Amino acid sequence: MMFSGFMVFRAGVVLVLMCSFYKSAEDSLPELSPQQYFSTLQPGKASLAYFYQVGSLSNSVFLEELKEAIRPLQDYGISVSKVDRSLC
């Protein structure tokens, strides 16, 4: 009896971990090279790109807000990505 309760608890913990990993992966801001970004553009589809340069100071407040907006923007069909402009 005790063993089956432990298995249910263990399955619940695994489910919570999987859900939190899925959410963090889904809401993360993909980092692309300029070539990757331009190759993913689709005619007629909106896209929002944040161009950054490695080593430069970034606006952390803007990035946090952008990360929060990823899911709502994707719900409207807008792709969001972060593009490393130092690779240009």
HTML snippet that shows the backbone in 3Dmol.js (N, CA, C, O; Angstrom):
<script src="https://3Dmol.org/build/3Dmol-min.js"></script>
<div id="view" style="width:600px;height:400px;position:relative"></div>
<script>
const pdb = `
ATOM      1  N   MET A   1       0.824  -1.187   0.000  1.00  0.00           N
ATOM      2  CA  MET A   1       0.000   0.000   0.000  1.00  0.00           C
ATOM      3  C   MET A   1       0.871   1.255   0.000  1.00  0.00           C
ATOM      4  O   MET A   1       0.603   2.201  -0.741  1.00  0.00           O
ATOM      5  N   MET A   2       1.896   1.262   0.817  1.00  0.00           N
ATOM      6  CA  MET A   2       2.777   2.417   0.913  1.00  0.00           C
ATOM      7  C   MET A   2       3.530   2.622  -0.389  1.00  0.00           C
ATOM      8  O   MET A   2       3.803   3.755  -0.787  1.00  0.00           O
ATOM      9  N   PHE A   3       3.863   1.527  -1.048  1.00  0.00           N
ATOM     10  CA  PHE A   3       4.625   1.594  -2.290  1.00  0.00           C
ATOM     11  C   PHE A   3       3.824   2.293  -3.385  1.00  0.00           C
ATOM     12  O   PHE A   3       4.388   3.102  -4.122  1.00  0.00           O
ATOM     13  N   SER A   4       2.534   2.010  -3.516  1.00  0.00           N
ATOM     14  CA  SER A   4       1.723   2.632  -4.568  1.00  0.00           C
ATOM     15  C   SER A   4       1.543   4.129  -4.304  1.00  0.00           C
ATOM     16  O   SER A   4       1.496   4.917  -5.249  1.00  0.00           O
ATOM     17  N   GLY A   5       1.443   4.525  -3.056  1.00  0.00           N
ATOM     18  CA  GLY A   5       1.349   5.951  -2.729  1.00  0.00           C
ATOM     19  C   GLY A   5       2.616   6.696  -3.110  1.00  0.00           C
ATOM     20  O   GLY A   5       2.566   7.828  -3.591  1.00  0.00           O
ATOM     21  N   PHE A   6       3.750   6.047  -2.888  1.00  0.00           N
ATOM     22  CA  PHE A   6       5.026   6.648  -3.270  1.00  0.00           C
ATOM     23  C   PHE A   6       5.117   6.797  -4.783  1.00  0.00           C
ATOM     24  O   PHE A   6       5.617   7.807  -5.278  1.00  0.00           O
ATOM     25  N   MET A   7       4.637   5.796  -5.522  1.00  0.00           N
ATOM     26  CA  MET A   7       4.673   5.847  -6.989  1.00  0.00           C
ATOM     27  C   MET A   7       3.808   6.997  -7.511  1.00  0.00           C
ATOM     28  O   MET A   7       4.198   7.682  -8.456  1.00  0.00           O
ATOM     29  N   VAL A   8       2.648   7.211  -6.908  1.00  0.00           N
ATOM     30  CA  VAL A   8       1.777   8.320  -7.311  1.00  0.00           C
ATOM     31  C   VAL A   8       2.473   9.646  -7.024  1.00  0.00           C
ATOM     32  O   VAL A   8       2.447  10.553  -7.856  1.00  0.00           O
ATOM     33  N   PHE A   9       3.094   9.764  -5.853  1.00  0.00           N
ATOM     34  CA  PHE A   9       3.822  10.984  -5.502  1.00  0.00           C
ATOM     35  C   PHE A   9       4.959  11.230  -6.490  1.00  0.00           C
ATOM     36  O   PHE A   9       5.156  12.349  -6.962  1.00  0.00           O
ATOM     37  N   ARG A  10       5.695  10.179  -6.793  1.00  0.00           N
ATOM     38  CA  ARG A  10       6.827  10.287  -7.722  1.00  0.00           C
ATOM     39  C   ARG A  10       6.351  10.703  -9.117  1.00  0.00           C
ATOM     40  O   ARG A  10       6.982  11.541  -9.762  1.00  0.00           O
ATOM     41  N   ALA A  11       5.258  10.131  -9.577  1.00  0.00           N
ATOM     42  CA  ALA A  11       4.706  10.494 -10.886  1.00  0.00           C
ATOM     43  C   ALA A  11       4.264  11.958 -10.888  1.00  0.00           C
ATOM     44  O   ALA A  11       4.437  12.658 -11.886  1.00  0.00           O
ATOM     45  N   GLY A  12       3.698  12.419  -9.781  1.00  0.00           N
ATOM     46  CA  GLY A  12       3.284  13.821  -9.678  1.00  0.00           C
ATOM     47  C   GLY A  12       4.463  14.769  -9.740  1.00  0.00           C
ATOM     48  O   GLY A  12       4.393  15.811 -10.393  1.00  0.00           O
ATOM     49  N   VAL A  13       5.547  14.415  -9.064  1.00  0.00           N
ATOM     50  CA  VAL A  13       6.752  15.245  -9.085  1.00  0.00           C
ATOM     51  C   VAL A  13       7.324  15.308 -10.496  1.00  0.00           C
ATOM     52  O   VAL A  13       7.717  16.378 -10.961  1.00  0.00           O
ATOM     53  N   VAL A  14       7.371  14.176 -11.175  1.00  0.00           N
ATOM     54  CA  VAL A  14       7.882  14.141 -12.547  1.00  0.00           C
ATOM     55  C   VAL A  14       7.017  15.012 -13.451  1.00  0.00           C
ATOM     56  O   VAL A  14       7.544  15.744 -14.289  1.00  0.00           O
ATOM     57  N   LEU A  15       5.707  14.945 -13.296  1.00  0.00           N
ATOM     58  CA  LEU A  15       4.800  15.750 -14.111  1.00  0.00           C
ATOM     59  C   LEU A  15       5.028  17.240 -13.886  1.00  0.00           C
ATOM     60  O   LEU A  15       5.063  18.012 -14.844  1.00  0.00           O
ATOM     61  N   VAL A  16       5.182  17.647 -12.641  1.00  0.00           N
ATOM     62  CA  VAL A  16       5.436  19.060 -12.334  1.00  0.00           C
ATOM     63  C   VAL A  16       6.749  19.515 -12.952  1.00  0.00           C
ATOM     64  O   VAL A  16       6.820  20.599 -13.531  1.00  0.00           O
ATOM     65  N   LEU A  17       7.787  18.699 -12.834  1.00  0.00           N
ATOM     66  CA  LEU A  17       9.080  19.058 -13.423  1.00  0.00           C
ATOM     67  C   LEU A  17       8.993  19.159 -14.940  1.00  0.00           C
ATOM     68  O   LEU A  17       9.572  20.069 -15.534  1.00  0.00           O
ATOM     69  N   MET A  18       8.280  18.239 -15.569  1.00  0.00           N
ATOM     70  CA  MET A  18       8.131  18.281 -17.025  1.00  0.00           C
ATOM     71  C   MET A  18       7.374  19.531 -17.456  1.00  0.00           C
ATOM     72  O   MET A  18       7.749  20.178 -18.434  1.00  0.00           O
ATOM     73  N   CYS A  19       6.315  19.871 -16.738  1.00  0.00           N
ATOM     74  CA  CYS A  19       5.528  21.057 -17.084  1.00  0.00           C
ATOM     75  C   CYS A  19       6.349  22.326 -16.923  1.00  0.00           C
ATOM     76  O   CYS A  19       6.276  23.216 -17.771  1.00  0.00           O
ATOM     77  N   SER A  20       7.122  22.428 -15.860  1.00  0.00           N
ATOM     78  CA  SER A  20       7.921  23.634 -15.665  1.00  0.00           C
ATOM     79  C   SER A  20       9.033  23.717 -16.699  1.00  0.00           C
ATOM     80  O   SER A  20       9.368  24.817 -17.140  1.00  0.00           O
ATOM     81  N   PHE A  21       9.617  22.588 -17.102  1.00  0.00           N
ATOM     82  CA  PHE A  21      10.626  22.608 -18.160  1.00  0.00           C
ATOM     83  C   PHE A  21       9.992  23.024 -19.478  1.00  0.00           C
ATOM     84  O   PHE A  21      10.566  23.826 -20.214  1.00  0.00           O
ATOM     85  N   TYR A  22       8.809  22.486 -19.788  1.00  0.00           N
ATOM     86  CA  TYR A  22       8.115  22.829 -21.030  1.00  0.00           C
ATOM     87  C   TYR A  22       7.795  24.311 -21.068  1.00  0.00           C
ATOM     88  O   TYR A  22       7.993  24.961 -22.095  1.00  0.00           O
ATOM     89  N   LYS A  23       7.297  24.860 -19.951  1.00  0.00           N
ATOM     90  CA  LYS A  23       6.948  26.283 -19.910  1.00  0.00           C
ATOM     91  C   LYS A  23       8.182  27.138 -20.103  1.00  0.00           C
ATOM     92  O   LYS A  23       8.142  28.104 -20.865  1.00  0.00           O
ATOM     93  N   SER A  24       9.282  26.810 -19.432  1.00  0.00           N
ATOM     94  CA  SER A  24      10.483  27.629 -19.570  1.00  0.00           C
ATOM     95  C   SER A  24      11.053  27.519 -20.976  1.00  0.00           C
ATOM     96  O   SER A  24      11.577  28.501 -21.502  1.00  0.00           O
ATOM     97  N   ALA A  25      10.964  26.360 -21.589  1.00  0.00           N
ATOM     98  CA  ALA A  25      11.467  26.209 -22.958  1.00  0.00           C
ATOM     99  C   ALA A  25      10.575  26.952 -23.941  1.00  0.00           C
ATOM    100  O   ALA A  25      11.067  27.544 -24.901  1.00  0.00           O
ATOM    101  N   GLU A  26       9.272  26.924 -23.710  1.00  0.00           N
ATOM    102  CA  GLU A  26       8.340  27.572 -24.623  1.00  0.00           C
ATOM    103  C   GLU A  26       8.425  29.085 -24.513  1.00  0.00           C
ATOM    104  O   GLU A  26       8.321  29.783 -25.521  1.00  0.00           O
ATOM    105  N   ASP A  27       8.612  29.600 -23.309  1.00  0.00           N
ATOM    106  CA  ASP A  27       8.642  31.037 -23.092  1.00  0.00           C
ATOM    107  C   ASP A  27      10.037  31.628 -23.234  1.00  0.00           C
ATOM    108  O   ASP A  27      10.212  32.833 -23.054  1.00  0.00           O
ATOM    109  N   SER A  28      11.016  30.821 -23.546  1.00  0.00           N
ATOM    110  CA  SER A  28      12.364  31.360 -23.675  1.00  0.00           C
ATOM    111  C   SER A  28      12.506  32.114 -24.987  1.00  0.00           C
ATOM    112  O   SER A  28      11.780  31.869 -25.950  1.00  0.00           O
ATOM    113  N   LEU A  29      13.440  33.022 -24.998  1.00  0.00           N
ATOM    114  CA  LEU A  29      13.685  33.855 -26.166  1.00  0.00           C
ATOM    115  C   LEU A  29      14.742  33.181 -27.027  1.00  0.00           C
ATOM    116  O   LEU A  29      15.908  33.127 -26.633  1.00  0.00           O
ATOM    117  N   PRO A  30      14.360  32.660 -28.206  1.00  0.00           N
ATOM    118  CA  PRO A  30      15.353  31.973 -29.031  1.00  0.00           C
ATOM    119  C   PRO A  30      16.441  32.926 -29.509  1.00  0.00           C
ATOM    120  O   PRO A  30      16.151  34.040 -29.945  1.00  0.00           O
ATOM    121  N   GLU A  31      17.686  32.490 -29.427  1.00  0.00           N
ATOM    122  CA  GLU A  31      18.818  33.297 -29.882  1.00  0.00           C
ATOM    123  C   GLU A  31      19.284  32.753 -31.225  1.00  0.00           C
ATOM    124  O   GLU A  31      19.659  31.585 -31.334  1.00  0.00           O
ATOM    125  N   LEU A  32      19.258  33.599 -32.238  1.00  0.00           N
ATOM    126  CA  LEU A  32      19.580  33.188 -33.598  1.00  0.00           C
ATOM    127  C   LEU A  32      20.709  34.019 -34.178  1.00  0.00           C
ATOM    128  O   LEU A  32      20.953  35.148 -33.752  1.00  0.00           O
ATOM    129  N   SER A  33      21.386  33.452 -35.146  1.00  0.00           N
ATOM    130  CA  SER A  33      22.336  34.239 -35.934  1.00  0.00           C
ATOM    131  C   SER A  33      21.509  35.004 -36.968  1.00  0.00           C
ATOM    132  O   SER A  33      20.363  34.635 -37.224  1.00  0.00           O
ATOM    133  N   PRO A  34      22.059  36.057 -37.564  1.00  0.00           N
ATOM    134  CA  PRO A  34      21.300  36.769 -38.598  1.00  0.00           C
ATOM    135  C   PRO A  34      20.852  35.841 -39.733  1.00  0.00           C
ATOM    136  O   PRO A  34      19.735  35.972 -40.233  1.00  0.00           O
ATOM    137  N   GLN A  35      21.707  34.914 -40.138  1.00  0.00           N
ATOM    138  CA  GLN A  35      21.347  33.991 -41.214  1.00  0.00           C
ATOM    139  C   GLN A  35      20.168  33.108 -40.807  1.00  0.00           C
ATOM    140  O   GLN A  35      19.253  32.885 -41.600  1.00  0.00           O
ATOM    141  N   GLN A  36      20.192  32.608 -39.573  1.00  0.00           N
ATOM    142  CA  GLN A  36      19.085  31.782 -39.093  1.00  0.00           C
ATOM    143  C   GLN A  36      17.796  32.590 -39.045  1.00  0.00           C
ATOM    144  O   GLN A  36      16.739  32.111 -39.456  1.00  0.00           O
ATOM    145  N   TYR A  37      17.887  33.823 -38.539  1.00  0.00           N
ATOM    146  CA  TYR A  37      16.695  34.657 -38.432  1.00  0.00           C
ATOM    147  C   TYR A  37      16.086  34.925 -39.804  1.00  0.00           C
ATOM    148  O   TYR A  37      14.889  34.722 -40.004  1.00  0.00           O
ATOM    149  N   PHE A  38      16.906  35.379 -40.747  1.00  0.00           N
ATOM    150  CA  PHE A  38      16.373  35.723 -42.060  1.00  0.00           C
ATOM    151  C   PHE A  38      15.879  34.492 -42.819  1.00  0.00           C
ATOM    152  O   PHE A  38      14.988  34.605 -43.661  1.00  0.00           O
ATOM    153  N   SER A  39      16.437  33.334 -42.537  1.00  0.00           N
ATOM    154  CA  SER A  39      15.958  32.123 -43.210  1.00  0.00           C
ATOM    155  C   SER A  39      14.626  31.640 -42.647  1.00  0.00           C
ATOM    156  O   SER A  39      13.920  30.876 -43.307  1.00  0.00           O
ATOM    157  N   THR A  40      14.268  32.074 -41.430  1.00  0.00           N
ATOM    158  CA  THR A  40      12.997  31.653 -40.839  1.00  0.00           C
ATOM    159  C   THR A  40      11.856  32.608 -41.137  1.00  0.00           C
ATOM    160  O   THR A  40      10.704  32.298 -40.833  1.00  0.00           O
ATOM    161  N   LEU A  41      12.146  33.762 -41.723  1.00  0.00           N
ATOM    162  CA  LEU A  41      11.082  34.715 -42.038  1.00  0.00           C
ATOM    163  C   LEU A  41      10.128  34.124 -43.069  1.00  0.00           C
ATOM    164  O   LEU A  41      10.541  33.439 -44.005  1.00  0.00           O
ATOM    165  N   GLN A  42       8.847  34.407 -42.875  1.00  0.00           N
ATOM    166  CA  GLN A  42       7.829  33.920 -43.798  1.00  0.00           C
ATOM    167  C   GLN A  42       7.032  35.101 -44.323  1.00  0.00           C
ATOM    168  O   GLN A  42       6.660  35.982 -43.547  1.00  0.00           O
ATOM    169  N   PRO A  43       6.760  35.141 -45.630  1.00  0.00           N
ATOM    170  CA  PRO A  43       5.970  36.240 -46.195  1.00  0.00           C
ATOM    171  C   PRO A  43       4.589  36.301 -45.542  1.00  0.00           C
ATOM    172  O   PRO A  43       3.921  35.280 -45.378  1.00  0.00           O
ATOM    173  N   GLY A  44       4.181  37.490 -45.179  1.00  0.00           N
ATOM    174  CA  GLY A  44       2.864  37.690 -44.592  1.00  0.00           C
ATOM    175  C   GLY A  44       2.767  37.363 -43.116  1.00  0.00           C
ATOM    176  O   GLY A  44       1.690  37.497 -42.536  1.00  0.00           O
ATOM    177  N   LYS A  45       3.849  36.942 -42.490  1.00  0.00           N
ATOM    178  CA  LYS A  45       3.826  36.618 -41.063  1.00  0.00           C
ATOM    179  C   LYS A  45       4.657  37.640 -40.297  1.00  0.00           C
ATOM    180  O   LYS A  45       5.793  37.939 -40.664  1.00  0.00           O
ATOM    181  N   ALA A  46       4.069  38.170 -39.227  1.00  0.00           N
ATOM    182  CA  ALA A  46       4.755  39.183 -38.419  1.00  0.00           C
ATOM    183  C   ALA A  46       5.853  38.546 -37.574  1.00  0.00           C
ATOM    184  O   ALA A  46       5.748  37.398 -37.141  1.00  0.00           O
ATOM    185  N   SER A  47       6.892  39.313 -37.356  1.00  0.00           N
ATOM    186  CA  SER A  47       8.041  38.839 -36.595  1.00  0.00           C
ATOM    187  C   SER A  47       8.611  39.996 -35.789  1.00  0.00           C
ATOM    188  O   SER A  47       8.663  41.128 -36.268  1.00  0.00           O
ATOM    189  N   LEU A  48       9.035  39.709 -34.571  1.00  0.00           N
ATOM    190  CA  LEU A  48       9.672  40.712 -33.723  1.00  0.00           C
ATOM    191  C   LEU A  48      11.059  40.206 -33.372  1.00  0.00           C
ATOM    192  O   LEU A  48      11.205  39.130 -32.793  1.00  0.00           O
ATOM    193  N   ALA A  49      12.076  40.979 -33.723  1.00  0.00           N
ATOM    194  CA  ALA A  49      13.455  40.582 -33.440  1.00  0.00           C
ATOM    195  C   ALA A  49      14.130  41.647 -32.593  1.00  0.00           C
ATOM    196  O   ALA A  49      13.997  42.843 -32.851  1.00  0.00           O
ATOM    197  N   TYR A  50      14.859  41.192 -31.575  1.00  0.00           N
ATOM    198  CA  TYR A  50      15.681  42.071 -30.755  1.00  0.00           C
ATOM    199  C   TYR A  50      17.118  41.810 -31.169  1.00  0.00           C
ATOM    200  O   TYR A  50      17.653  40.730 -30.920  1.00  0.00           O
ATOM    201  N   PHE A  51      17.744  42.796 -31.802  1.00  0.00           N
ATOM    202  CA  PHE A  51      19.130  42.656 -32.247  1.00  0.00           C
ATOM    203  C   PHE A  51      20.053  43.116 -31.125  1.00  0.00           C
ATOM    204  O   PHE A  51      19.909  44.227 -30.614  1.00  0.00           O
ATOM    205  N   TYR A  52      20.990  42.273 -30.744  1.00  0.00           N
ATOM    206  CA  TYR A  52      21.924  42.595 -29.670  1.00  0.00           C
ATOM    207  C   TYR A  52      23.340  42.287 -30.127  1.00  0.00           C
ATOM    208  O   TYR A  52      23.553  41.573 -31.106  1.00  0.00           O
ATOM    209  N   GLN A  53      24.296  42.834 -29.405  1.00  0.00           N
ATOM    210  CA  GLN A  53      25.704  42.568 -29.692  1.00  0.00           C
ATOM    211  C   GLN A  53      26.349  42.006 -28.434  1.00  0.00           C
ATOM    212  O   GLN A  53      26.211  42.570 -27.349  1.00  0.00           O
ATOM    213  N   VAL A  54      27.049  40.900 -28.586  1.00  0.00           N
ATOM    214  CA  VAL A  54      27.722  40.260 -27.451  1.00  0.00           C
ATOM    215  C   VAL A  54      28.727  41.239 -26.863  1.00  0.00           C
ATOM    216  O   VAL A  54      29.476  41.886 -27.595  1.00  0.00           O
ATOM    217  N   GLY A  55      28.739  41.345 -25.545  1.00  0.00           N
ATOM    218  CA  GLY A  55      29.682  42.223 -24.870  1.00  0.00           C
ATOM    219  C   GLY A  55      29.140  43.610 -24.592  1.00  0.00           C
ATOM    220  O   GLY A  55      29.723  44.348 -23.798  1.00  0.00           O
ATOM    221  N   SER A  56      28.034  43.984 -25.228  1.00  0.00           N
ATOM    222  CA  SER A  56      27.475  45.308 -24.966  1.00  0.00           C
ATOM    223  C   SER A  56      26.479  45.211 -23.814  1.00  0.00           C
ATOM    224  O   SER A  56      25.912  44.149 -23.557  1.00  0.00           O
ATOM    225  N   LEU A  57      26.276  46.323 -23.132  1.00  0.00           N
ATOM    226  CA  LEU A  57      25.307  46.352 -22.046  1.00  0.00           C
ATOM    227  C   LEU A  57      23.910  46.267 -22.647  1.00  0.00           C
ATOM    228  O   LEU A  57      23.588  46.974 -23.601  1.00  0.00           O
ATOM    229  N   SER A  58      23.106  45.414 -22.090  1.00  0.00           N
ATOM    230  CA  SER A  58      21.749  45.275 -22.608  1.00  0.00           C
ATOM    231  C   SER A  58      20.761  45.860 -21.615  1.00  0.00           C
ATOM    232  O   SER A  58      21.067  46.050 -20.438  1.00  0.00           O
ATOM    233  N   ASN A  59      19.598  46.133 -22.108  1.00  0.00           N
ATOM    234  CA  ASN A  59      18.535  46.665 -21.286  1.00  0.00           C
ATOM    235  C   ASN A  59      17.791  45.487 -20.667  1.00  0.00           C
ATOM    236  O   ASN A  59      16.896  44.918 -21.291  1.00  0.00           O
ATOM    237  N   SER A  60      18.156  45.125 -19.454  1.00  0.00           N
ATOM    238  CA  SER A  60      17.581  43.938 -18.822  1.00  0.00           C
ATOM    239  C   SER A  60      16.084  44.084 -18.566  1.00  0.00           C
ATOM    240  O   SER A  60      15.353  43.095 -18.620  1.00  0.00           O
ATOM    241  N   VAL A  61      15.619  45.299 -18.291  1.00  0.00           N
ATOM    242  CA  VAL A  61      14.184  45.510 -18.076  1.00  0.00           C
ATOM    243  C   VAL A  61      13.425  45.199 -19.361  1.00  0.00           C
ATOM    244  O   VAL A  61      12.391  44.532 -19.333  1.00  0.00           O
ATOM    245  N   PHE A  62      13.944  45.688 -20.493  1.00  0.00           N
ATOM    246  CA  PHE A  62      13.306  45.417 -21.779  1.00  0.00           C
ATOM    247  C   PHE A  62      13.274  43.918 -22.067  1.00  0.00           C
ATOM    248  O   PHE A  62      12.251  43.390 -22.504  1.00  0.00           O
ATOM    249  N   LEU A  63      14.388  43.234 -21.823  1.00  0.00           N
ATOM    250  CA  LEU A  63      14.438  41.797 -22.094  1.00  0.00           C
ATOM    251  C   LEU A  63      13.464  41.022 -21.216  1.00  0.00           C
ATOM    252  O   LEU A  63      12.831  40.076 -21.686  1.00  0.00           O
ATOM    253  N   GLU A  64      13.334  41.405 -19.956  1.00  0.00           N
ATOM    254  CA  GLU A  64      12.380  40.729 -19.073  1.00  0.00           C
ATOM    255  C   GLU A  64      10.954  40.935 -19.564  1.00  0.00           C
ATOM    256  O   GLU A  64      10.157  39.997 -19.577  1.00  0.00           O
ATOM    257  N   GLU A  65      10.629  42.163 -19.969  1.00  0.00           N
ATOM    258  CA  GLU A  65       9.291  42.438 -20.499  1.00  0.00           C
ATOM    259  C   GLU A  65       9.053  41.682 -21.800  1.00  0.00           C
ATOM    260  O   GLU A  65       7.957  41.174 -22.040  1.00  0.00           O
ATOM    261  N   LEU A  66      10.077  41.610 -22.632  1.00  0.00           N
ATOM    262  CA  LEU A  66       9.956  40.883 -23.892  1.00  0.00           C
ATOM    263  C   LEU A  66       9.714  39.399 -23.631  1.00  0.00           C
ATOM    264  O   LEU A  66       8.899  38.774 -24.309  1.00  0.00           O
ATOM    265  N   LYS A  67      10.415  38.837 -22.656  1.00  0.00           N
ATOM    266  CA  LYS A  67      10.212  37.425 -22.316  1.00  0.00           C
ATOM    267  C   LYS A  67       8.792  37.180 -21.816  1.00  0.00           C
ATOM    268  O   LYS A  67       8.199  36.138 -22.097  1.00  0.00           O
ATOM    269  N   GLU A  68       8.253  38.141 -21.077  1.00  0.00           N
ATOM    270  CA  GLU A  68       6.877  38.012 -20.590  1.00  0.00           C
ATOM    271  C   GLU A  68       5.866  38.090 -21.734  1.00  0.00           C
ATOM    272  O   GLU A  68       4.779  37.519 -21.646  1.00  0.00           O
ATOM    273  N   ALA A  69       6.225  38.792 -22.803  1.00  0.00           N
ATOM    274  CA  ALA A  69       5.300  39.008 -23.917  1.00  0.00           C
ATOM    275  C   ALA A  69       5.364  37.919 -24.980  1.00  0.00           C
ATOM    276  O   ALA A  69       4.563  37.927 -25.914  1.00  0.00           O
ATOM    277  N   ILE A  70       6.293  36.990 -24.856  1.00  0.00           N
ATOM    278  CA  ILE A  70       6.468  35.980 -25.906  1.00  0.00           C
ATOM    279  C   ILE A  70       5.194  35.184 -26.151  1.00  0.00           C
ATOM    280  O   ILE A  70       4.736  35.092 -27.290  1.00  0.00           O
ATOM    281  N   ARG A  71       4.625  34.619 -25.123  1.00  0.00           N
ATOM    282  CA  ARG A  71       3.432  33.776 -25.306  1.00  0.00           C
ATOM    283  C   ARG A  71       2.261  34.561 -25.900  1.00  0.00           C
ATOM    284  O   ARG A  71       1.662  34.088 -26.866  1.00  0.00           O
ATOM    285  N   PRO A  72       1.901  35.746 -25.367  1.00  0.00           N
ATOM    286  CA  PRO A  72       0.798  36.490 -25.997  1.00  0.00           C
ATOM    287  C   PRO A  72       1.084  36.852 -27.458  1.00  0.00           C
ATOM    288  O   PRO A  72       0.185  36.797 -28.297  1.00  0.00           O
ATOM    289  N   LEU A  73       2.323  37.219 -27.760  1.00  0.00           N
ATOM    290  CA  LEU A  73       2.658  37.536 -29.149  1.00  0.00           C
ATOM    291  C   LEU A  73       2.526  36.299 -30.031  1.00  0.00           C
ATOM    292  O   LEU A  73       2.010  36.385 -31.145  1.00  0.00           O
ATOM    293  N   GLN A  74       2.986  35.155 -29.545  1.00  0.00           N
ATOM    294  CA  GLN A  74       2.863  33.919 -30.314  1.00  0.00           C
ATOM    295  C   GLN A  74       1.404  33.528 -30.509  1.00  0.00           C
ATOM    296  O   GLN A  74       1.044  32.952 -31.536  1.00  0.00           O
ATOM    297  N   ASP A  75       0.562  33.841 -29.523  1.00  0.00           N
ATOM    298  CA  ASP A  75      -0.873  33.568 -29.664  1.00  0.00           C
ATOM    299  C   ASP A  75      -1.471  34.332 -30.845  1.00  0.00           C
ATOM    300  O   ASP A  75      -2.441  33.879 -31.453  1.00  0.00           O
ATOM    301  N   TYR A  76      -0.896  35.484 -31.167  1.00  0.00           N
ATOM    302  CA  TYR A  76      -1.351  36.280 -32.308  1.00  0.00           C
ATOM    303  C   TYR A  76      -0.568  35.954 -33.580  1.00  0.00           C
ATOM    304  O   TYR A  76      -0.721  36.641 -34.590  1.00  0.00           O
ATOM    305  N   GLY A  77       0.257  34.927 -33.542  1.00  0.00           N
ATOM    306  CA  GLY A  77       0.988  34.503 -34.729  1.00  0.00           C
ATOM    307  C   GLY A  77       2.261  35.277 -34.998  1.00  0.00           C
ATOM    308  O   GLY A  77       2.791  35.236 -36.109  1.00  0.00           O
ATOM    309  N   ILE A  78       2.763  35.991 -33.984  1.00  0.00           N
ATOM    310  CA  ILE A  78       3.985  36.786 -34.141  1.00  0.00           C
ATOM    311  C   ILE A  78       5.157  35.999 -33.561  1.00  0.00           C
ATOM    312  O   ILE A  78       5.144  35.625 -32.388  1.00  0.00           O
ATOM    313  N   SER A  79       6.164  35.751 -34.388  1.00  0.00           N
ATOM    314  CA  SER A  79       7.349  35.052 -33.882  1.00  0.00           C
ATOM    315  C   SER A  79       8.284  36.063 -33.227  1.00  0.00           C
ATOM    316  O   SER A  79       8.404  37.199 -33.687  1.00  0.00           O
ATOM    317  N   VAL A  80       8.938  35.645 -32.158  1.00  0.00           N
ATOM    318  CA  VAL A  80       9.822  36.518 -31.391  1.00  0.00           C
ATOM    319  C   VAL A  80      11.182  35.846 -31.276  1.00  0.00           C
ATOM    320  O   VAL A  80      11.268  34.657 -30.967  1.00  0.00           O
ATOM    321  N   SER A  81      12.245  36.607 -31.525  1.00  0.00           N
ATOM    322  CA  SER A  81      13.590  36.045 -31.404  1.00  0.00           C
ATOM    323  C   SER A  81      14.601  37.125 -31.061  1.00  0.00           C
ATOM    324  O   SER A  81      14.348  38.320 -31.209  1.00  0.00           O
ATOM    325  N   LYS A  82      15.745  36.666 -30.602  1.00  0.00           N
ATOM    326  CA  LYS A  82      16.871  37.526 -30.235  1.00  0.00           C
ATOM    327  C   LYS A  82      17.978  37.220 -31.235  1.00  0.00           C
ATOM    328  O   LYS A  82      18.375  36.064 -31.379  1.00  0.00           O
ATOM    329  N   VAL A  83      18.483  38.243 -31.930  1.00  0.00           N
ATOM    330  CA  VAL A  83      19.447  38.036 -33.010  1.00  0.00           C
ATOM    331  C   VAL A  83      20.778  38.676 -32.637  1.00  0.00           C
ATOM    332  O   VAL A  83      20.839  39.853 -32.280  1.00  0.00           O
ATOM    333  N   ASP A  84      21.838  37.886 -32.724  1.00  0.00           N
ATOM    334  CA  ASP A  84      23.191  38.355 -32.413  1.00  0.00           C
ATOM    335  C   ASP A  84      23.730  39.125 -33.614  1.00  0.00           C
ATOM    336  O   ASP A  84      24.095  38.525 -34.625  1.00  0.00           O
ATOM    337  N   ARG A  85      23.781  40.441 -33.506  1.00  0.00           N
ATOM    338  CA  ARG A  85      24.217  41.249 -34.650  1.00  0.00           C
ATOM    339  C   ARG A  85      25.736  41.296 -34.793  1.00  0.00           C
ATOM    340  O   ARG A  85      26.245  41.797 -35.796  1.00  0.00           O
ATOM    341  N   SER A  86      26.461  40.785 -33.809  1.00  0.00           N
ATOM    342  CA  SER A  86      27.917  40.765 -33.941  1.00  0.00           C
ATOM    343  C   SER A  86      28.365  39.727 -34.968  1.00  0.00           C
ATOM    344  O   SER A  86      29.523  39.728 -35.384  1.00  0.00           O
ATOM    345  N   LEU A  87      27.462  38.846 -35.379  1.00  0.00           N
ATOM    346  CA  LEU A  87      27.777  37.837 -36.388  1.00  0.00           C
ATOM    347  C   LEU A  87      27.530  38.333 -37.809  1.00  0.00           C
ATOM    348  O   LEU A  87      27.743  37.597 -38.772  1.00  0.00           O
ATOM    349  N   CYS A  88      27.084  39.572 -37.939  1.00  0.00           N
ATOM    350  CA  CYS A  88      26.792  40.119 -39.278  1.00  0.00           C
ATOM    351  C   CYS A  88      28.061  40.349 -40.066  1.00  0.00           C
ATOM    352  O   CYS A  88      28.004  40.803 -41.208  1.00  0.00           O
TER     353      CYS A  88
END
`;
const viewer = $3Dmol.createViewer("view");
viewer.addModel(pdb, "pdb");
viewer.setStyle({}, {cartoon: {color: "spectrum"}});
viewer.zoomTo();
viewer.render();
</script>
